[in-house]
Amino acid sequence: MDRRSLTLLMLAAAPGKFYSPVQIQKSMFLLDRQMPRVFDTTSRYVFRPYDYGPFDSDVYREIEILALDGLAEINIDPARAMKMYGASERGCIVAADFRRRLTLNQIEFIRKVSDFVRNLSFSDLVSAIYEAYPDTRMNSIFVDRRTGAGL
């Protein structure tokens, strides 16, 4: 499946909810690392170690295209002055059709990743990614408040 469809599936895994930038980046990273075969071979994201772990700006570009097509919503959270990303009502309907192409295990994994990233604080999410994937810590400016560890 192409990455745009998989990104929509991730957004639609939490209908009516929105992902922060770090949440959508880390959810797509986990999907890429844990279920690489679900991606078309030519459409995987290329995550690179960045300030707060694995990052690919193409994740945002795909969501912007989804939003132009009426499948995603991009809102500004005024309290945090950041973009928030979610599936539109129409996007959830389209995602349901995409879901039919996946196995039950793949669908459940996407739901679990969605729940995981949305239920952790920024700091805990970045720390969890670094703990599981230490190779993504290179270039980090993040300091783990629990351990004081940073680069």
C-alpha positions as CSV (number, residue, x, y, z in Angstrom):
1,M,0.0,0.0,0.0
2,D,1.3,3.5,-0.7
3,R,2.4,5.7,2.2
4,R,-0.4,8.3,1.6
5,S,-3.0,5.6,2.2
6,L,-1.2,4.2,5.2
7,T,-0.9,7.7,6.6
8,L,-4.7,8.2,6.2
9,L,-5.2,4.8,7.9
10,M,-3.1,6.0,10.9
11,L,-5.1,9.3,11.1
12,A,-8.4,7.4,10.8
13,A,-7.3,5.0,13.6
14,A,-8.4,7.7,16.0
15,P,-11.6,9.1,14.5
16,G,-12.4,12.6,15.8
17,K,-9.0,12.9,17.4
18,F,-5.9,14.7,16.3
19,Y,-2.2,13.9,16.4
20,S,0.6,16.3,17.3
21,P,3.6,16.5,15.0
22,V,5.7,14.2,17.2
23,Q,2.8,11.7,17.5
24,I,2.2,11.4,13.7
25,Q,5.9,11.3,13.0
26,K,6.5,8.5,15.5
27,S,3.4,6.6,14.6
28,M,4.5,6.5,10.9
29,F,8.0,5.6,12.0
30,L,6.8,2.7,14.1
31,L,4.6,1.5,11.2
32,D,7.6,1.7,8.9
33,R,9.9,-0.1,11.3
34,Q,7.5,-2.8,12.5
35,M,5.5,-3.5,9.4
36,P,7.7,-2.5,6.4
37,R,6.1,-5.0,4.1
38,V,2.8,-3.2,4.2
39,F,4.4,-0.3,2.3
40,D,4.8,-0.4,-1.5
41,T,8.6,-0.9,-1.9
42,T,8.9,2.5,-3.7
43,S,6.8,4.5,-1.3
44,R,8.3,4.0,2.2
45,Y,9.2,7.0,4.2
46,V,12.9,7.7,4.8
47,F,13.2,8.6,8.5
48,R,16.4,10.3,9.6
49,P,17.6,11.1,13.1
50,Y,16.6,14.6,13.9
51,D,16.1,17.0,16.9
52,Y,13.5,14.7,18.5
53,G,14.2,11.4,16.9
54,P,13.2,9.9,13.6
55,F,11.7,12.4,11.2
56,D,10.6,12.6,7.5
57,S,9.1,15.9,6.4
58,D,7.2,13.9,3.7
59,V,4.8,12.8,6.4
60,Y,3.5,16.4,6.6
61,R,3.4,16.7,2.8
62,E,1.3,13.6,2.5
63,I,-1.1,14.9,5.1
64,E,-1.3,18.2,3.3
65,I,-2.3,16.4,0.1
66,L,-4.8,14.4,2.0
67,A,-6.2,17.6,3.4
68,L,-6.4,19.2,-0.1
69,D,-8.4,16.1,-1.1
70,G,-10.8,16.5,1.9
71,L,-9.5,13.4,3.6
72,A,-7.5,15.0,6.4
73,E,-7.9,18.0,8.6
74,I,-5.0,20.2,9.8
75,N,-5.9,22.5,12.7
76,I,-3.8,24.8,14.8
77,D,-3.8,24.2,18.6
78,P,-3.8,27.7,19.9
79,A,-2.5,26.7,23.3
80,R,0.6,25.1,21.9
81,A,0.8,27.1,18.6
82,M,1.3,23.9,16.6
83,K,-0.5,22.1,13.8
84,M,-2.6,19.1,14.7
85,Y,-3.5,16.3,12.2
86,G,-6.6,14.2,11.9
87,A,-8.7,12.3,9.5
88,S,-11.8,14.1,8.2
89,E,-15.2,12.4,8.2
90,R,-14.7,11.5,4.5
91,G,-11.2,10.4,5.3
92,C,-12.5,7.9,7.8
93,I,-14.9,6.5,5.2
94,V,-12.1,6.1,2.6
95,A,-9.8,4.6,5.2
96,A,-12.4,1.9,5.9
97,D,-12.1,0.8,2.3
98,F,-8.3,0.7,2.6
99,R,-8.6,-1.3,5.8
100,R,-10.1,-4.1,3.7
101,R,-6.8,-4.6,2.0
102,L,-5.0,-5.4,5.3
103,T,-5.0,-8.4,7.6
104,L,-6.7,-8.2,11.0
105,N,-3.2,-8.2,12.6
106,Q,-2.1,-5.2,10.6
107,I,-5.3,-3.3,11.4
108,E,-4.9,-4.1,15.1
109,F,-1.2,-3.0,15.0
110,I,-2.1,0.4,13.5
111,R,-4.7,0.9,16.2
112,K,-2.2,-0.1,18.9
113,V,0.4,2.3,17.5
114,S,-2.2,5.1,17.4
115,D,-3.2,4.5,21.0
116,F,0.4,4.3,22.1
117,V,1.6,7.5,20.6
118,R,-1.5,9.5,21.6
119,N,-1.4,8.4,25.2
120,L,2.1,9.4,26.0
121,S,3.5,12.9,26.7
122,F,5.9,14.4,24.3
123,S,8.8,13.6,26.6
124,D,7.7,10.0,27.3
125,L,7.1,9.3,23.6
126,V,10.5,10.6,22.5
127,S,12.1,8.7,25.3
128,A,10.3,5.5,24.4
129,I,11.4,5.8,20.8
130,Y,15.0,6.4,21.8
131,E,14.9,3.4,24.2
132,A,13.6,1.1,21.5
133,Y,15.6,2.5,18.6
134,P,18.8,4.0,20.0
135,D,20.1,4.6,16.4
136,T,17.5,7.4,16.1
137,R,19.1,9.4,18.9
138,M,21.9,10.7,16.7
139,N,21.5,14.5,16.1
140,S,19.1,14.8,19.0
141,I,18.7,18.0,21.1
142,F,16.3,16.2,23.4
143,V,17.2,15.7,27.1
144,D,15.4,13.0,28.9
145,R,14.2,14.5,32.1
146,R,13.8,11.1,33.7
147,T,17.5,10.2,33.3
148,G,19.1,13.5,32.4
149,A,20.5,11.8,29.4
150,G,21.1,13.8,26.2
151,L,23.7,14.2,23.6
